[in-house]
Amino acid sequence: MIRIINSEPVEEGSENVYADLGFPDADEMLAKAMLTSQLDDKLNNLGMSHAQAAKMFDVPVSWLTDLLLGKFRDIARDQIVSCLDRLDSAVKRKRPAEPTMNS
């Protein structure tokens, strides 16, 4: 669909920019982008540096930096999910125990 914005025709894309650009693995790329965005948000919310996170994930800092910069074409989705899982597990271990009704 083409809309006019400021007197210029603008073609509205789909919700998957990778499909709009003709990537053959568009769905996989979008999934990786969404997972990477979640990972980046969590790292930022925790104030965790790339070096700290890379150590936790047992990956080189350069690998993590590339991932967070969107260079994930050659990175398997499972690797990103594994990083998210490790981060979530570490956060859960550090949370104080919930008070019980008896305390």
C-alpha positions in Angstrom: 0.0 0.0 0.0 1.3 3.4 -1.0 0.6 6.4 1.2 1.5 10.0 0.7 3.6 11.6 3.5 4.8 15.2 3.0 3.8 15.0 -0.6 6.0 12.0 -1.1 4.8 8.5 -2.0 5.8 6.0 0.7 5.3 2.2 0.4 4.2 0.6 3.6 6.0 -2.7 4.3 5.0 -5.8 6.1 5.8 -6.5 9.7 8.9 -8.4 8.5 11.5 -6.1 7.0 13.6 -9.2 6.0 10.7 -10.4 3.9 10.2 -7.0 2.4 13.9 -7.0 1.4 13.6 -10.4 -0.2 15.7 -12.5 2.2 15.1 -16.2 1.7 15.2 -16.9 5.4 13.1 -13.9 6.4 11.2 -15.6 9.2 14.3 -17.0 10.8 16.0 -13.6 10.6 13.1 -11.9 12.2 13.0 -14.5 15.0 16.7 -13.9 15.7 16.2 -10.2 15.6 13.4 -10.4 18.2 15.4 -12.7 20.5 18.5 -10.5 20.2 16.4 -7.4 21.1 15.1 -9.2 24.2 18.6 -10.2 25.2 19.9 -6.6 24.7 17.0 -5.2 26.7 17.7 -7.6 29.6 21.4 -6.8 29.6 20.7 -3.1 29.6 18.1 -3.4 32.4 20.6 -5.3 34.5 23.4 -2.9 33.7 25.6 -5.8 32.6 28.6 -5.1 30.4 29.3 -7.1 27.3 32.4 -8.6 29.0 30.3 -9.7 32.0 27.6 -11.2 29.8 30.1 -12.9 27.5 31.7 -14.6 30.5 28.3 -15.8 31.7 27.5 -17.1 28.2 30.9 -18.6 27.7 31.4 -16.8 24.4 34.0 -14.3 23.1 33.1 -10.6 23.7 33.4 -10.0 20.0 30.8 -12.7 19.3 28.3 -11.1 21.7 29.0 -7.6 20.4 28.4 -8.7 16.8 25.2 -10.4 17.9 23.9 -7.3 19.6 24.9 -5.2 16.6 22.6 -7.4 14.5 25.2 -9.5 12.8 23.4 -12.8 13.6 23.0 -14.3 10.1 25.6 -17.0 11.0 24.5 -17.5 14.6 22.0 -20.2 15.3 18.7 -19.2 16.9 19.4 -21.9 19.6 22.6 -20.1 20.6 20.6 -16.9 21.3 18.0 -18.8 23.2 20.7 -20.4 25.3 22.1 -17.0 26.2 18.6 -15.8 27.2 18.1 -19.0 29.3 21.5 -18.6 31.1 20.7 -14.9 31.8 17.2 -15.8 33.2 18.7 -18.6 35.3 21.3 -16.3 36.8 18.7 -13.6 37.6 16.4 -16.2 39.3 19.3 -17.5 41.5 20.1 -13.9 42.7 16.5 -13.0 43.6 15.7 -13.2 47.3 13.3 -16.0 48.4 9.7 -15.0 48.4 8.3 -14.6 52.0 6.0 -17.3 53.0 2.7 -17.0 55.0 4.5 -18.5 58.1 7.3 -15.9 58.2 
